[in-house]
């Protein structure tokens, strides 16, 4: 409606201050109409989050980044089928339920309770994701679906045929809070202050030592010095190892005579005299007595000194080897042709034991007992505090993890070629190369909630296990209808009708990373084969998945048919508060932000995510949010201004100033399209801000023709048409970022 006869000012229905949820529904319908017209596919395979509570800011960031990319691809002519997923198995889900209820031994009860709990959380999370204005269909997948379990077992069967899977007794990461082994993907490293000790392993058979060092004394006190930050592992020591190519000193001190390298002597507090120097290989096969030998009837265990070129010149350059409580120790011990011979396991699943001395005593207490014993018996030569990296469980983060020897199933390492995969940003490719496939993958867990490893093992001969592939085939076919309950209800007497049953069922579950990693087979290539495609165009998850889902997915896919499951990987950081603390469920600091989407416009949240460098940690604070509100208002004011001036525009073929339009298109629009293709959203926001600022400067030259010219004049109509075309292109580039404009 014309308001003034002299100045051309019109009203518009556009109100930037009103936030309407109904409007979002109409926008969704509009996007779905566009989506249906497309033919080419662009697929983002959704990494399944755990169904163990409400969503947090990390989930919101992840889903919005995916949504922005999918919307931009629709504008580039792609059809973007997207199916959300949920990770239903694993410790995070099991632990949540254990906190609420006491441990239940019966599998059927556990199964029913956990299913209800998971389905309840999926409903909550799904509603929250829908409220984010995401373009998606109602279809979604759950890793606990019977078809998925069936397909996982078929994959396992395939790996057995190809001889990728084997069983071995190895030291694995162990968490006392989880009471379970952990995979490489569930480990984080943190700096920790620790006491480091130089412990004496006592001389035996002095004649040999006196000959080696040309000593005339009949009796000497002392021994070989070892260096450790985990004194409790001295209890399970079975060997000492040194480097045959290093030079070792025989030193004399007030406390006695000791063998050490020169490097460590710089840190000794006591005065010492070098008596002799000897090459490491000459010390081979010397025997030393374990310093814990007289602790409550522990046997007089000897530790033989072997040489190994892998021993580094750290500490005293004499390694104390505890094969059941150290991965490197285990490998060094095996190299001495002692594989699995009389391995001393001092740790039970619930606590410590050593001939019933430390039963049900935790790690810290045992450590104190060992240190106090060594001090009382003058077996500590030197000590000081160091700051070093320790392994922690990424769920509990309370006490350091240990290595514990366990009889479990492993997948062999394979070669992986990352040349054909693009990384956004590029820096994550190097990180991925370093972390991927470092060790053989431990795929079994001694838990009850998960996909059961449907193996039978022979009571007397493990090699006969490979003959039971046919049984796994049968079980995998039946789990489509009965689920994982089938395995636990299976009675071997029904299969082997004769009384002689030589096999036993394995009561273990498959690692949760195998569950989610095999979805590129179960979902992309099986269940939603027609809707989706393989390989996926993009995997987009947080930086923690470089050690997790990205790895398990590519390992499983390459072992199945030597194909990568994704063409591109995009990695984002974590959401942190103003103190740079990660917002997560485990830290319980996400509650302050869970209602953020209720009192903030979705556009503001989307702008905050896109205006940040997603490759780094995103800081959420009042200042950042205020900045994004201002950007959102500038965008809306820009749209409102143009709309109010083109309300009476007629799209006729009228000459307009092409130079202004070409200038804006070249300088901003083409750049922004490139940034969309490279997923550089921060630069998109930056260029949108510049465009608006530049436009406001140029506005000075066109205001007269808009407000003062006759309504029907060609000059005014030309200017209106120019504004119309600018707005049309502006809305296109803005559409993936801003859903309400």
Secondary structure, DSSP 8 states (H G I E B T S, - for coil): -B--SSS--B--S--TT---HHHHHHHHHHHHHHHHH--EE--B----EESSS---HHHHHHHHHHHHHHHHHHHTTEE----EEEE--SHHHHHHHHHHS-----HHHHHHHHHHHHHHHHHHHHHHHHHTT----S-EEETTSHHHHHHHHHHHHHHHHTT-EEEEEEEEEEETTTTEE--GGGEEEEEEEEEEEEEEEEE--HHHHHHHTT---S---EEEEEEES-GGGGGG--EEEE-TTSEEEEEEETTEEEEE-HHHHTT-SS--EEEEEEEGGGGTT-EEE-TTTTSTT----EEEEEE-TT--SSTTSEEEE-TTS-HHHHHHHHHTT-TTSS----B-SSSB-STTSSTT--HHHHHHHHHHHHHHTT-EEEEEEEEEEEEEETTT-SS--EEEEEEEEEE-------TT-EEESTTHHHHHHHHTT-S-EE-EES-SSS-B---EEESS-GGGGGGGHHHHHHHHHHHHHHTTHHHHH--HHHH--SS---EEE---EE-HHHHHHTHHHHIIIIITTTTS-SSEEEEEEEGGGGTTHHHHHHHHHHHHHS--SEEEEEEE--EE-TT--B--TTTT--GGGTTHHHHS-HHHHHHHHHTS-TTS-EE--HHHHHHHHHHHHHHHHHHHHHHHHSTT---------HHHHHHHIIIIIHHHHHHHHTT-HHHHHHHHHHHHHHHHHHHHHHHHHHHTS-TT-HHHHHHHHHHHHHHHHHHHHHHTT-TT-
